[in-house]
Amino acid sequence: MRQYFTGFFTAVCITSSIFILTGSKNKNLGDITVSSITVVPGKYGGGFIQTFNDNGMETTYIGTAEDGVGIVGVHNSVGKQIAYLGAGNQGSGLLKTYNRHGVTTAYLGSGGQSGGSLQTYNQDGNQTSYTGTAENGVGVIGVHNSSGKQIAYIGASKLGAGFIRTNNSEGMMSCYLGSGKDNRGGHLQTYNMNGYLTSYLGSSRDKSGILSLNNELGVKVSTIGSLYDNLKYKGDGVIMLYNKNGEFGWSKDGIGD
């Protein structure tokens, strides 16, 4: 008889506990300690975990995005997303940060050329810098003004030589310092506000130094360099002047009388 009573009492306790747990309006289970949690896809897609603050604003999201990739989203106290860690459109990893208004401020991840890149943006969402990989797998650094126009660029040419390029406020080239297209040696080029070449200081085709000055239309009007005689290099200094159309007008070499 005592055994029957004990079994009956246990069944009543278990049943009462189930009713209490299922009938309670408070779904808060309190503190839970586990070794691991596995979240599997639900009825409407991938699994996820969300957290909220006392005001009901979402503070974090850990789970699956629309394209079936994993993401981690962090929000501020008013629910604005301020950080994103996940995968890009082509499956590469990325980290994005936002200001309190939800405007992107930084991007770290794989760029369009499949190489890593770091990009920063100002409060208006305009890009201010780019550090990363360019088309030919070379490293580059780009600096932009507040309007998003690139005003400085440090990188490598197609032949693998380094160069620095500066632009005016409208994004037009104003100065170039580096190696030429034929890799003949270093040189400095300047341009006016209309994009015309105004000067060249650097290495010539014969590996000697040369200075060329152009007018406002980019036409060469003077040259200081080394002397040629019937296209044969002689190595003596020479000064040459040209008219506004680029036609030869006068020269003086360093050979003397």
trRosetta pair geometry for C-beta under 8 A, 3 or more apart (Angstrom, degrees):
i j d omega theta_ij theta_ji phi_ij phi_ji
1 4 5.8 -54 -154 34 35 111
1 5 6.5 33 151 -19 66 106
2 5 5.7 -56 -152 36 34 113
2 6 6.4 36 151 -21 67 104
3 6 5.7 -51 -147 34 33 112
3 7 6.5 32 155 -16 65 105
4 7 5.9 -57 -150 37 31 110
4 8 6.2 30 154 -18 66 108
5 8 5.7 -55 -147 38 30 112
5 9 6.2 31 156 -20 65 108
6 9 5.8 -56 -147 36 28 111
6 10 6.4 30 155 -19 63 106
7 10 5.8 -55 -149 35 31 111
7 11 6.5 30 155 -19 65 106
8 11 5.8 -57 -151 35 31 111
8 12 6.5 32 153 -20 65 105
9 12 5.7 -53 -150 34 32 113
9 13 6.5 34 152 -21 65 105
10 13 5.7 -55 -150 34 32 112
10 14 6.5 29 155 -17 66 106
11 14 5.9 -55 -148 37 31 109
11 15 6.2 29 156 -17 66 108
12 15 5.9 -58 -147 39 29 109
12 16 6.1 29 156 -20 65 109
13 16 5.8 -56 -147 37 27 111
13 17 6.4 30 154 -22 63 106
14 17 5.7 -55 -151 33 31 112
14 18 6.6 31 152 -20 64 103
15 18 5.8 -54 -153 32 33 112
15 19 6.6 30 153 -16 66 105
16 19 5.8 -56 -150 37 33 110
16 20 6.3 34 153 -22 66 106
17 20 5.7 -55 -148 35 31 112
17 21 6.3 25 157 -15 66 108
18 21 6.0 -60 -147 39 29 106
18 22 6.0 10 163 -4 67 114
19 22 6.3 -63 -136 47 25 99
19 23 5.4 10 170 -9 65 124
20 23 6.3 -65 -131 45 17 101
20 24 6.3 32 164 -43 58 106
21 24 6.3 -47 -150 9 22 114
24 27 7.6 158 105 -72 96 43
29 32 6.0 28 110 -56 118 116
34 37 6.0 84 92 -58 144 86
39 47 3.3 176 144 144 99 143
39 48 6.8 177 152 -11 151 13
39 49 6.5 -132 -64 -44 157 92
39 63 7.0 -77 112 -115 149 92
40 47 5.5 102 69 -44 15 135
41 45 6.3 -101 -152 147 97 28
41 46 5.1 -57 -105 -111 86 39
41 47 5.7 -112 -80 -31 30 79
41 64 7.5 -9 -99 14 84 161
42 45 6.8 6 59 58 79 45
42 46 7.7 31 20 122 75 12
42 47 6.1 110 -22 -90 88 68
45 64 6.4 -155 145 94 100 126
46 63 6.1 149 117 166 105 94
46 64 2.5 -11 98 50 151 158
46 65 7.8 0 46 26 141 26
46 68 6.5 143 -48 -127 132 56
47 63 5.8 -131 113 -141 51 104
47 64 6.4 84 50 -2 44 114
48 61 6.4 -11 -175 -170 123 84
48 62 6.5 157 -160 87 70 46
48 63 2.4 -24 -110 -80 82 165
48 64 6.1 -116 -64 24 93 69
49 60 7.8 -3 110 111 88 102
49 61 7.6 158 82 -156 52 40
49 62 4.7 -7 56 61 98 99
49 63 6.1 164 16 -56 55 101
50 58 6.0 -55 -168 -135 112 104
50 60 6.9 171 -150 88 46 61
50 61 5.4 -5 -104 -105 81 71
50 62 7.9 -171 -73 27 39 65
50 63 7.8 -35 -51 -14 74 130
51 58 7.4 108 78 -158 47 60
51 59 5.0 -51 99 61 96 101
51 60 4.6 26 37 44 107 97
52 56 5.7 -10 176 -150 131 32
52 57 6.3 151 -156 73 80 31
52 58 5.7 -49 -98 -96 77 42
52 59 6.2 150 -121 2 21 91
53 56 7.4 -49 70 16 65 18
53 57 5.2 -5 38 56 105 88
53 59 5.3 99 -40 -50 90 123
53 77 6.2 -5 3 -141 171 70
55 77 7.4 68 31 174 132 83
57 75 6.9 -142 151 123 99 132
57 77 6.4 87 75 169 149 41
57 78 6.0 -123 -131 -159 159 18
57 79 3.9 -121 -158 -58 104 92
58 61 6.6 16 174 -52 126 98
58 75 5.3 72 104 29 80 157
58 79 5.4 72 43 -130 77 87
59 74 7.3 -11 163 -157 61 61
59 75 5.2 -134 -134 63 28 94
59 77 7.7 7 -101 -100 99 41
60 72 7.4 -21 -166 -170 97 80
60 73 6.6 153 -159 86 48 63
60 74 5.7 -11 -105 -108 79 59
60 75 6.8 -147 -64 19 34 84
61 71 7.2 8 109 104 101 100
61 72 7.3 163 86 -156 60 36
61 73 4.0 8 50 51 103 110
61 75 7.7 61 -10 -20 93 109
62 71 7.7 -159 -137 95 38 54
62 72 5.3 5 -106 -112 78 78
62 73 7.8 -153 -64 29 44 66
63 70 7.3 -135 140 -139 19 67
63 71 6.9 -14 69 57 50 78
64 68 6.3 -15 -170 -140 113 36
64 69 7.1 143 -151 71 67 26
64 70 6.3 -48 -97 -95 58 52
64 71 7.4 104 -139 19 14 86
65 68 7.3 -56 72 16 67 15
65 69 5.3 -14 43 62 109 79
65 70 7.5 149 0 -130 89 4
65 71 4.7 64 -44 -9 111 131
65 86 6.4 73 -25 -173 137 152
65 87 7.7 -153 33 50 135 92
67 87 7.6 -115 82 90 122 115
67 89 7.7 155 -54 -134 169 48
69 86 6.0 106 123 176 113 103
69 87 3.8 -101 180 45 149 131
69 91 7.1 -168 -96 -118 133 61
70 86 6.3 -158 105 -133 52 86
70 87 7.0 82 53 -10 59 109
71 84 6.7 -24 -167 -166 111 85
71 85 6.8 148 -161 83 59 53
71 86 3.3 -10 -110 -91 81 137
71 87 7.2 -105 -74 19 82 72
72 83 7.9 -18 113 117 89 99
72 84 7.5 152 82 -158 57 39
72 85 4.3 -4 55 60 103 104
72 86 6.6 179 21 -60 58 85
73 81 5.6 -51 -170 -131 109 114
73 83 7.2 159 -155 88 43 62
73 84 5.6 -3 -106 -108 75 72
73 85 7.9 -159 -68 29 37 66
73 86 8.0 -7 -56 -33 76 125
74 81 7.2 106 75 -154 43 66
74 82 5.8 -58 102 63 91 84
74 83 4.1 11 47 54 113 105
74 84 7.8 -142 25 -64 73 38
75 79 5.3 -11 172 -153 138 31
75 80 6.1 149 -157 73 85 31
75 81 5.3 -52 -95 -92 79 47
75 82 6.4 123 -134 6 27 85
76 79 7.3 -43 68 24 65 18
76 80 5.1 -3 35 57 105 89
76 82 5.2 78 -41 -30 93 130
76 100 6.1 -2 -4 -127 168 79
80 98 7.1 -131 152 110 100 129
80 100 6.2 93 78 -171 152 49
80 101 7.1 -96 -152 -148 155 8
80 102 5.0 -117 -158 -64 109 89
81 84 6.5 35 166 -59 125 97
81 98 5.8 68 104 31 74 146
81 102 6.5 66 51 -123 77 85
82 97 6.5 3 163 -160 65 72
82 98 5.0 -126 -130 64 39 87
82 99 7.5 -15 -129 -176 87 5
82 100 7.1 -3 -96 -92 114 46
83 95 7.4 -16 -167 -171 91 87
83 96 7.1 159 -155 88 44 55
83 97 5.3 -12 -101 -109 73 70
83 98 7.1 -139 -56 19 34 81
84 94 7.7 8 108 107 97 94
84 95 7.1 162 86 -155 59 42
84 96 4.3 0 54 56 106 99
84 97 7.8 -160 22 -72 71 31
84 98 7.7 57 -11 -19 99 106
85 94 7.7 -168 -141 95 42 50
85 95 5.2 -2 -104 -109 77 81
86 93 7.5 -161 121 -141 23 62
86 94 6.7 -16 70 60 57 80
87 91 5.6 -18 -175 -144 125 35
87 92 6.6 139 -155 69 75 25
87 93 6.1 -51 -101 -95 61 46
87 94 7.0 104 -141 19 17 88
88 91 7.0 -42 66 30 70 16
88 92 4.9 -9 35 61 114 80
88 93 7.5 -3 -6 66 89 2
88 94 4.9 76 -53 -13 99 131
88 109 6.4 143 -41 139 123 146
88 110 6.6 -127 16 61 142 98
90 110 7.9 -98 71 99 108 130
92 109 6.3 127 126 166 103 106
92 110 3.5 -60 156 40 149 142
92 114 7.6 -170 -76 -133 150 59
93 109 5.6 -147 109 -138 58 102
93 110 6.6 94 53 -9 57 103
94 107 6.6 -20 -168 -167 113 86
94 108 6.8 151 -159 84 62 48
94 109 2.9 -31 -108 -69 73 164
94 110 6.7 -96 -70 28 89 70
95 106 7.9 -9 112 114 87 99
95 107 7.5 153 83 -157 54 40
95 108 4.6 -9 58 62 100 99
95 109 6.1 161 16 -54 59 98
96 104 6.0 -51 -171 -133 113 103
96 106 7.0 169 -151 89 47 59
96 107 5.4 -5 -105 -105 82 71
96 108 7.8 -172 -73 26 41 65
96 109 7.9 -37 -51 -12 76 127
97 104 7.5 107 80 -156 46 59
97 105 5.2 -51 100 62 93 99
97 106 4.6 19 41 48 107 99
98 101 7.9 -126 163 69 98 50
98 102 5.4 -8 172 -148 138 31
98 103 6.1 143 -158 67 85 30
98 104 5.7 -51 -100 -94 77 39
98 105 6.1 139 -130 3 21 92
99 102 7.4 -49 69 18 65 19
99 103 5.2 -4 36 56 105 88
99 105 5.2 102 -42 -49 84 125
99 123 6.3 8 -11 -123 170 74
101 123 7.8 68 32 -166 131 86
103 121 7.1 -132 148 116 96 127
103 123 6.5 89 79 -167 150 44
103 124 7.3 -117 -166 178 156 7
103 125 4.9 -111 -161 -70 112 90
104 107 6.7 15 178 -52 124 98
104 121 5.3 60 105 37 83 151
104 125 6.3 71 47 -130 83 81
105 120 6.8 -9 163 -156 61 72
105 121 5.4 -132 -130 62 29 88
105 122 8.0 29 -127 -131 74 6
105 123 7.9 6 -99 -88 99 47
106 118 7.3 -17 -167 -170 97 82
106 119 6.9 157 -156 87 49 55
106 120 5.2 -13 -102 -108 78 68
106 121 7.0 -148 -61 19 36 81
107 117 7.3 9 109 104 100 95
107 118 7.2 164 86 -154 59 38
107 119 4.3 1 53 55 104 101
107 120 7.9 -154 23 -69 69 31
107 121 7.8 57 -10 -17 95 108
108 116 7.9 5 -174 -169 69 95
108 117 7.6 -159 -137 95 41 50
108 118 5.1 3 -105 -109 81 79
108 119 7.9 -164 -67 27 44 63
109 116 7.1 -133 145 -137 19 68
109 117 7.0 -16 69 56 48 75
110 114 6.3 -12 -174 -150 114 34
110 115 6.9 157 -146 87 72 13
110 116 6.2 -57 -97 -92 51 47
110 117 7.3 70 -167 17 16 88
111 114 7.5 -56 72 8 64 16
111 115 5.9 -15 42 69 101 66
111 116 7.0 71 -5 159 91 12
111 117 3.7 56 -50 -4 119 137
111 119 8.0 113 -98 -34 108 116
111 132 5.3 113 -23 136 140 152
111 133 6.2 -176 42 56 126 88
113 133 5.3 -139 85 112 122 100
113 134 6.3 81 -9 160 172 17
113 135 5.7 -137 -113 -100 134 35
113 137 7.5 -162 152 -76 123 49
114 133 7.7 -66 77 97 52 143
115 132 6.1 147 110 167 100 95
115 133 2.6 -15 97 47 146 160
115 134 7.9 -23 49 18 143 25
115 137 6.5 147 -62 -127 140 59
116 132 5.6 -140 110 -140 56 99
116 133 6.2 93 50 -11 51 112
117 130 6.5 -19 -168 -165 114 86
117 131 6.8 153 -157 84 62 46
117 132 2.8 -20 -107 -81 73 166
117 133 6.3 -105 -64 25 89 73
118 129 7.8 -6 111 111 86 102
118 130 7.6 154 82 -155 53 39
118 131 4.7 -8 56 61 99 98
118 132 6.1 165 16 -57 57 99
119 127 6.1 -46 -174 -137 109 109
119 129 6.9 178 -146 90 47 60
119 130 5.3 -2 -104 -105 84 72
119 131 7.9 -172 -72 27 44 62
119 132 7.7 -37 -50 -14 80 131
120 127 7.3 111 81 -157 45 62
120 128 5.0 -48 99 61 95 101
120 129 4.8 21 40 45 104 97
121 125 5.6 -7 172 -152 132 32
121 126 6.3 153 -156 74 83 29
121 127 5.5 -51 -98 -97 79 44
121 128 6.2 151 -120 2 21 90
122 125 7.3 -50 70 16 64 18
122 126 5.3 -6 38 58 104 85
122 128 5.3 100 -41 -50 88 122
122 146 6.1 6 -9 -140 170 71
124 146 7.6 70 28 176 130 84
126 144 7.0 -142 148 127 96 133
126 146 6.5 83 77 169 143 42
126 147 6.1 -123 -157 176 160 17
126 148 3.6 -117 -163 -59 104 98
127 130 6.8 16 173 -51 128 96
127 144 5.2 75 106 28 80 160
127 148 5.2 75 41 -136 74 87
128 143 7.4 -12 163 -158 62 60
128 144 5.1 -136 -135 64 27 96
128 145 8.0 -70 -127 127 71 5
128 146 7.6 7 -101 -99 99 41
128 148 7.8 -78 -67 -101 47 52
129 141 7.5 -20 -168 -171 97 79
129 142 6.5 157 -159 89 49 63
129 143 5.5 -9 -106 -110 83 57
129 144 6.5 -144 -62 18 37 85
130 140 7.1 4 112 106 102 100
130 141 7.1 164 88 -156 61 35
130 142 4.0 12 49 49 103 109
130 144 7.7 63 -10 -22 90 108
131 140 7.6 -162 -138 95 38 54
131 141 5.1 5 -106 -112 79 78
131 142 7.7 -154 -63 29 45 64
132 139 7.3 -141 136 -139 18 66
132 140 6.8 -16 68 57 52 80
133 137 6.3 -19 -165 -140 112 38
133 138 7.2 138 -151 70 65 27
133 139 6.5 -49 -97 -96 54 49
133 140 7.3 96 -150 19 11 89
134 137 7.5 -60 70 15 63 12
134 138 5.2 -20 47 64 107 80
134 139 7.4 98 1 -178 92 4
134 140 4.5 72 -45 -16 114 131
134 155 5.9 57 -27 -156 148 141
134 156 7.5 -170 41 50 135 84
136 156 7.5 -109 75 94 119 107
136 158 6.2 153 -53 -124 160 60
138 155 6.2 100 117 -178 116 93
138 156 3.8 -111 -180 53 149 124
138 160 7.2 -173 -94 -119 133 58
139 155 6.8 -159 104 -132 50 73
139 156 6.9 73 53 -6 61 112
140 153 6.7 -17 -170 -168 108 88
140 154 6.8 157 -159 86 57 54
140 155 3.5 -3 -111 -98 88 119
140 156 7.3 -114 -74 17 79 71
141 152 7.9 -17 114 118 90 95
141 153 7.2 161 85 -154 56 41
141 154 4.4 3 53 54 102 102
141 155 6.9 -173 24 -63 57 76
142 150 5.3 -46 -171 -134 112 116
142 152 7.1 158 -155 89 44 59
142 153 5.2 -2 -106 -107 76 79
142 154 8.0 -158 -68 28 40 62
143 150 7.1 109 75 -153 41 66
143 151 5.9 -57 100 63 89 83
143 152 4.1 8 47 56 111 104
143 153 7.6 -145 24 -65 70 43
144 147 7.9 -123 165 71 98 53
144 148 5.4 -9 170 -155 138 31
144 149 6.0 151 -156 74 86 31
144 150 5.2 -52 -94 -91 81 48
144 151 6.5 121 -134 6 29 83
145 148 7.3 -45 70 20 64 18
145 149 5.2 -2 36 57 104 88
145 151 5.2 72 -38 -26 95 131
145 169 6.3 2 -6 -137 168 72
147 169 7.8 68 30 -180 133 86
149 167 7.0 -127 152 106 101 131
149 169 6.5 88 77 176 151 44
149 170 6.5 -122 -145 -169 157 14
149 171 4.2 -120 -160 -62 106 95
150 153 6.2 35 166 -58 123 104
150 167 6.0 72 103 28 72 143
150 171 5.9 68 49 -129 71 91
151 166 6.4 6 162 -161 66 73
151 167 5.0 -123 -129 63 42 87
151 168 7.5 -67 -128 127 89 6
151 169 7.1 1 -99 -98 118 40
151 171 7.5 -92 -76 -97 58 50
152 164 7.4 -17 -166 -171 89 90
152 165 7.2 158 -154 88 43 55
152 166 5.2 -11 -101 -109 73 73
152 167 7.2 -138 -55 20 35 78
153 164 7.2 157 84 -157 55 46
153 165 4.5 -7 58 59 103 99
153 166 7.8 -169 22 -76 70 32
153 167 7.7 50 -8 -17 102 104
154 162 7.6 2 -175 -169 80 98
154 163 7.7 -170 -143 94 48 45
154 164 5.3 -10 -102 -106 78 78
154 165 8.0 -171 -72 25 37 65
155 162 7.3 -172 110 -142 26 64
155 163 6.7 -17 67 59 63 78
156 160 5.7 -12 178 -149 122 35
156 161 6.6 150 -155 73 74 25
156 162 5.6 -46 -98 -92 68 54
156 163 7.4 124 -120 17 22 80
157 160 6.8 -44 69 24 73 18
157 161 4.9 -2 32 56 115 80
157 162 7.7 -138 -4 -69 83 7
157 163 5.8 64 -47 -5 98 124
157 178 6.8 147 -39 143 117 138
157 179 6.3 -114 9 71 144 100
157 181 7.6 -155 -174 -110 143 48
159 179 7.2 -99 74 106 123 131
159 181 7.7 130 -12 -167 129 40
159 183 5.0 -121 134 -62 159 120
161 178 6.3 132 127 171 104 101
161 179 3.5 -34 139 37 154 142
161 183 5.9 165 -32 -116 141 90
162 178 5.9 -136 113 -133 52 107
162 179 7.2 88 56 1 46 103
163 176 6.6 -6 -179 -171 120 85
163 177 6.5 162 -160 88 70 49
163 178 2.5 -32 -109 -67 86 165
163 179 6.4 -111 -68 28 100 64
164 175 8.0 -8 113 114 90 98
164 176 7.5 161 86 -155 54 41
164 177 4.6 -4 57 60 97 101
164 178 6.2 160 18 -51 55 101
165 173 6.1 -53 -172 -129 110 103
165 175 7.1 168 -153 90 46 58
165 176 5.1 -3 -108 -108 82 75
165 177 7.7 -169 -73 27 42 63
165 178 7.8 -42 -52 -6 78 128
166 173 7.5 104 82 -154 44 59
166 174 5.3 -52 103 62 90 98
166 175 4.5 14 46 51 106 100
166 176 7.9 -148 26 -67 65 41
167 170 7.7 -116 158 72 104 51
167 171 5.2 0 158 -156 145 30
167 172 5.8 146 -159 70 93 26
167 173 5.5 -56 -101 -93 77 36
167 174 5.8 128 -142 1 22 91
168 171 7.3 -46 69 20 64 19
168 172 5.2 -5 35 58 104 85
168 174 4.9 109 -48 -54 81 124
168 193 6.4 63 -66 -122 170 72
172 191 7.3 -123 143 113 98 135
172 193 7.3 94 78 -163 141 44
172 195 5.2 -97 -169 -82 128 93
173 176 6.4 8 -176 -51 125 101
173 191 5.3 69 106 27 84 151
173 195 6.9 75 51 -132 82 77
174 190 7.0 -9 163 -155 60 69
174 191 5.5 -128 -130 61 30 91
175 188 7.3 -17 -167 -169 93 87
175 189 7.0 160 -155 87 46 58
175 190 5.4 -11 -103 -108 77 67
175 191 7.1 -143 -60 19 37 81
176 187 8.0 19 106 100 95 85
176 188 7.2 161 85 -154 57 42
176 189 4.4 2 53 53 102 103
176 191 7.9 55 -9 -18 96 107
177 186 7.6 11 -178 -169 71 99
177 187 7.8 -152 -138 97 46 41
177 188 5.1 -1 -103 -107 81 79
177 189 7.9 -161 -67 26 44 64
178 186 6.7 -107 170 -134 17 74
178 187 7.4 -21 71 53 40 64
179 183 5.5 17 164 -124 128 55
179 184 7.6 161 -167 47 84 48
179 185 6.7 -136 -129 142 81 10
179 186 6.0 -57 -83 -89 61 50
179 187 7.5 88 -130 17 24 82
180 183 6.6 -130 71 -44 71 16
180 184 5.2 -4 49 31 127 93
180 185 7.1 19 10 52 104 46
180 187 5.8 37 -54 19 97 129
180 202 7.3 144 -45 124 110 150
180 203 7.4 -126 -5 65 123 97
182 205 8.0 13 83 -114 151 81
184 203 5.1 -164 124 107 97 117
184 204 7.4 -82 147 118 144 18
184 205 6.3 -81 -127 -110 153 42
184 207 6.9 -142 -178 -86 92 62
185 202 6.4 166 101 168 94 97
185 203 3.0 45 69 12 129 161
185 207 6.6 113 -30 -133 139 66
186 202 5.7 -137 114 -142 53 106
186 203 6.4 92 53 -10 48 110
187 200 6.3 -4 179 -170 125 84
187 201 6.4 162 -159 87 73 43
187 202 2.3 -45 -108 -59 83 168
187 203 6.0 -112 -62 24 97 69
188 199 7.7 -3 110 110 88 100
188 200 7.5 158 82 -154 53 39
188 201 4.7 -8 56 61 99 96
188 202 6.1 163 15 -56 57 101
189 197 6.1 -48 -171 -138 111 102
189 199 7.0 173 -148 88 46 58
189 200 5.4 -4 -103 -103 81 72
189 202 7.9 -37 -49 -13 74 130
190 197 7.5 110 80 -158 46 57
190 198 5.0 -50 99 61 94 102
190 199 4.7 20 40 46 106 97
191 195 5.8 -10 174 -152 128 31
191 196 6.3 155 -156 75 80 31
191 197 5.7 -47 -99 -95 79 42
191 198 6.2 149 -121 2 22 92
192 195 7.3 -46 71 19 66 19
192 196 5.2 -2 37 55 104 87
192 198 5.2 99 -40 -51 89 125
192 216 6.3 -4 -1 -144 171 69
194 216 7.5 63 32 173 133 86
196 214 6.9 -136 149 118 103 134
196 216 6.6 91 69 166 149 42
196 217 5.9 -136 -134 -173 159 19
196 218 3.5 -127 -164 -52 102 100
197 200 6.9 15 173 -51 121 97
197 214 5.6 74 104 23 78 156
197 218 4.9 75 44 -136 74 96
198 213 7.2 -9 163 -156 64 64
198 214 5.3 -133 -137 61 31 96
198 216 7.7 5 -103 -106 100 39
198 218 7.4 -80 -68 -99 47 57
199 211 7.4 -16 -168 -168 98 80
199 212 6.7 162 -155 87 51 59
199 213 5.4 -10 -105 -109 85 62
199 214 6.7 -146 -64 18 41 83
200 210 7.1 0 112 108 102 98
200 211 7.2 167 87 -150 61 37
200 212 4.4 9 50 50 103 103
201 209 7.9 2 -172 -169 70 94
201 210 7.6 -164 -136 93 38 53
201 211 5.1 7 -105 -109 80 80
201 212 7.9 -158 -65 28 48 61
202 209 7.3 -144 136 -140 17 65
202 210 6.8 -18 69 57 51 80
203 207 6.0 -15 -169 -140 112 39
203 208 7.2 137 -150 70 65 21
203 209 6.7 -54 -99 -97 48 46
203 210 7.3 65 -179 19 12 93
204 207 7.1 -63 69 8 68 14
204 208 5.3 -14 40 63 112 73
204 209 7.1 60 -7 137 95 6
204 210 4.2 83 -58 -19 109 133
204 225 5.9 76 -50 -154 148 137
204 226 6.9 -147 42 29 150 106
206 226 6.4 -101 74 71 135 139
206 233 4.8 141 -132 -103 151 146
208 225 6.5 111 108 -173 113 90
208 226 4.3 24 104 -16 161 140
208 233 7.9 161 -9 -155 131 127
208 235 7.3 178 -85 -124 148 63
209 225 6.9 -157 104 -128 55 73
209 226 7.7 110 57 -30 56 99
210 223 6.7 -17 -169 -166 100 97
210 224 7.1 161 -157 86 52 55
210 225 3.8 5 -115 -100 86 120
210 226 7.3 -81 -78 8 90 79
211 223 7.0 157 85 -155 56 49
211 224 4.5 4 55 53 104 100
211 225 6.9 -173 27 -61 57 79
212 220 5.5 -41 -176 -131 114 113
212 222 7.2 165 -152 90 49 53
212 223 5.0 -8 -103 -104 77 83
212 225 7.9 -1 -58 -40 81 120
213 220 7.3 110 78 -149 40 64
213 221 6.0 -53 100 61 87 87
213 222 4.7 5 49 57 107 97
213 223 7.7 -157 21 -71 69 43
214 217 7.7 -118 161 72 105 50
214 218 5.2 -1 161 -155 146 30
214 219 5.8 145 -158 68 92 29
214 220 5.2 -54 -95 -88 82 44
214 221 6.3 120 -136 5 30 86
215 218 7.4 -48 68 18 62 18
215 219 5.2 -6 36 57 102 89
215 221 5.2 79 -41 -31 91 131
215 244 5.9 17 -24 -137 166 78
219 242 7.7 -128 148 109 96 127
219 244 6.5 79 85 177 144 49
219 245 6.6 -87 -169 -155 155 16
219 246 4.6 -115 -169 -56 104 98
220 223 6.7 20 177 -54 121 102
220 242 5.9 57 110 41 78 147
220 246 5.6 68 53 -125 76 93
221 241 6.9 -2 162 -160 67 67
221 242 5.1 -133 -137 66 38 87
221 243 7.4 -62 -129 134 86 8
221 244 6.8 -1 -99 -99 116 43
221 246 7.5 -91 -75 -94 54 51
222 239 7.4 -11 -169 -173 96 84
222 240 6.8 165 -152 89 51 57
222 241 5.2 -12 -102 -109 83 64
222 242 6.8 -150 -62 20 40 79
223 238 7.9 13 107 105 95 91
223 239 7.3 167 88 -154 55 42
223 240 4.7 -1 55 55 98 101
223 242 7.9 47 -6 -14 96 108
224 237 7.5 -3 -174 -169 81 97
224 238 7.6 179 -147 90 45 49
224 239 5.3 -8 -103 -105 78 76
224 240 8.0 -172 -73 23 37 67
225 237 7.5 -178 111 -145 22 60
225 238 6.3 -20 71 60 62 86
226 233 6.7 24 126 -154 125 94
226 234 7.4 -176 165 66 93 65
226 235 5.7 -34 -159 -132 121 27
226 236 6.8 120 -158 66 69 32
226 237 6.6 -59 -106 -99 49 39
226 238 6.7 57 166 18 14 97
227 233 7.9 123 91 -157 52 51
227 234 4.8 -34 93 59 98 114
227 235 7.1 -27 49 55 83 23
227 236 4.2 -10 22 70 129 86
227 237 6.8 28 -26 82 97 9
227 238 4.2 115 -79 -35 84 126
227 253 5.1 40 -89 -129 140 120
227 254 7.5 -146 -28 29 126 84
227 255 7.6 -20 -2 -38 171 104
228 231 5.8 5 170 -119 127 20
228 232 6.3 141 -165 62 76 34
228 233 5.8 -42 -106 -94 78 47
228 234 6.6 161 -116 5 23 89
229 232 5.3 -35 70 62 74 93
229 234 5.2 56 -3 -41 107 127
236 253 5.5 50 121 180 123 110
236 254 5.0 -161 178 61 94 93
236 255 5.3 9 -164 -62 161 81
237 253 6.7 146 90 -164 53 60
237 254 3.7 52 57 -13 94 137
238 251 6.0 1 -178 -175 106 110
238 252 7.0 165 -154 86 61 41
238 253 4.5 -25 -100 -106 87 73
238 254 6.8 -113 -64 -5 48 83
239 251 6.5 166 87 -153 52 60
239 252 5.0 -3 54 56 100 89
239 253 7.9 -167 21 -80 62 31
240 248 6.8 -49 -175 -136 115 92
240 250 7.2 167 -153 91 50 48
240 251 4.3 -12 -102 -102 76 98
241 249 5.0 -55 103 68 89 107
241 250 4.6 5 49 56 110 91
241 251 7.2 -165 18 -73 67 51
242 245 7.9 -117 157 71 100 51
242 246 5.4 2 156 -154 141 32
242 247 5.9 152 -163 70 91 30
242 248 5.7 -51 -106 -97 84 33
242 249 5.7 148 -125 3 25 96
243 246 7.3 -47 70 21 64 18
243 247 5.0 -5 37 55 105 90
243 249 5.3 113 -42 -56 80 126
248 251 7.5 -23 -168 -36 107 109
